Amino acid sequence: MKREIIVNSSLVETRVAVIEDGTLVEILIDDSRTQNLAGNIYKGRVLKILPGMQAAFVDIGLARDAFLYVRDIYEDMESYEDLLTLADEGEPEEENEASAHPGAHRRSRQSASASGGRTAPERRSAHASIEELIQEGQEVLVQVAREPLGTKGARITSHITLPGRYLVYMPMESHVGVSRKIEAEAERSRLKQIIEEINVPREGVIVRTAGVGRSKAEIQADFEFLRSTWRGIKAKAETVKAPAMVQKDLDLIFRIFRDLITKEVARLVVDSAVEYERCMEYTESLFPELRQLLFLYTEDEPIFKSFGIEREVEKALRSKVWLKSGGYLVIEQTEALVSVDVNTGKYVGKHDFEETILKTNREAAAEIARQVRLRDLGGIIIIDFIDMARQENRDKVMAELKEALKADRSPTNVSLLSELGLVEMTRKRVRQGLNQSLSQTCAACGGLGWVRSVASIAHQALREVEWRMARKALPRIKVRAARDLVEWIKAEEAEVVETLQRKLGGEIELSVEEGYPAGKFSLLEG
């Protein structure tokens, strides 16, 4: 597989696109206005315990109180020395790369042992009630496992986990293991031997797939860095007063090198000279052998447009997805779940109707796996494949779906295909999906549909302004836009506009065009 990573950096946001074998599969966005909370560590205060739900509300300093389930609490909260590995939904550790991200279940004693790893002794907390574990007013050290979604506050856990380049470090857990995506037995044995040698008895470590082929010295350096980070977290937690943030997760550029740079990467292209220099520093210190794969993009056309990414992002915001055969998917997102409907559409086949359905379903299975990653869909996903009469054909479709999902970094669980053609699957939800990030509820349709958010369109306009002024050395550029867009830029991005004018030595004029519909803009040079 050939992987390309494309980075678009501007004052308003940083966007990263992951392209595999010429197809866009992931979009990551860091917005300068909003915080990415997943992975952050906070010192919080328990506000209210809910015995009926075996959960608690915790103030960690956000607009909405965070939610803590009993299974995400370690029994001894008197000392931060006793915190365990982060656990939420999904299965981390040896199962897949979910171990590199906050919010996945710690595997059971039996499961861990079956994988050949060391595991901690059983704990009373598995059967204790929440009232036995924490009290209202108590201070707790927690990590955000899932960002606030809709009306729900952040989901947090007291099981802290620190992802590194080659390892996932679990400070007070004694389980060690190797990602199951590392299939070669000889390599698994080598890595297990390394972590057994460098790891002390009461610390947990999972080797990520990036650890394949790495030396003991490289892995140990990663381990020592993570251990040092944890010591700093504990020291700060002892000095701050709740609610307070103790540790912020890395920014998007650094997370590229932590999570995305593998041997499959053919090139990393960046359109900002500043971020290019940062990437060069990371490359030289972490991956000197990959220096020749790093490129600075200097063409006149915006990088995402040049690579066809903008067009694909727009498509990903639509509910209908066309398949090459003429069939199509309809993807609908609700508060409770995501539904995916498969249809033959224009494709009618030639002879055998069952073969027509099989071809459509297999093509749909691969595309569904891609759309799930691209849109970052999470929670419960129901797929309605076209009914098939033969069991062997159902098996082929399921095999296609499971194979395509192997490339997903988020953990997924897939049920069997029912006789009605339905498949239930779950995918770990940590952050807002692409639709929620780039869209807002439509006032015209009462919330039944989506339009591009004012913030998203404003960022698009400012990116284009920055690009044109930088490339063409324009003394002046006029942004003609609908009133809602102009007012939003003046209220929310006035500092960005001033910075652009100072940085690029030109004037930016914002002009309301009363005839423009909401969200529309155009640029007038000179």
Protein Blocks (a to p, Z undefined) as FASTA:
>chain_A
ZZdddddddfkbccddddeehiafbdcdddfkbccfehpacddddfbdcfknopadddeh
iabdcdddfklccfblmbfklpccdddedjehjlmmmlmpghiacddfklmmmnopacdd
ddfklmpcfklmpcehiacddddfbdcehjbccdddfbdcdddfkbccdfkbcbdcddfk
lmblklmmmmmmmmmmmpcfkbccdddfklgopafklmmmmmmmmmmmmmmmmmmmmmpc
cdddfbdcddfklmmmmmmmcfklmbdcdfbfklmmmmmmmmmmmmmmlmmmpccdfbfb
dfklmnommmmmmmmmpmbdcdfkopacdddddfkbccddddeklanbjmlmmlmmmmmm
mmmmmmmmmmmmmnopghjddddddddfblklmmmmmmmmmmmmmmpmbdcddddddfko
pacdddddfbdcfklmmgccdfklnopaccddfklmmmmmmmmmmmmmmmnopabdcddd
dfklmmmmmmmmmmmmmmmmmmnopacdddddfkbcghiacddeZZ
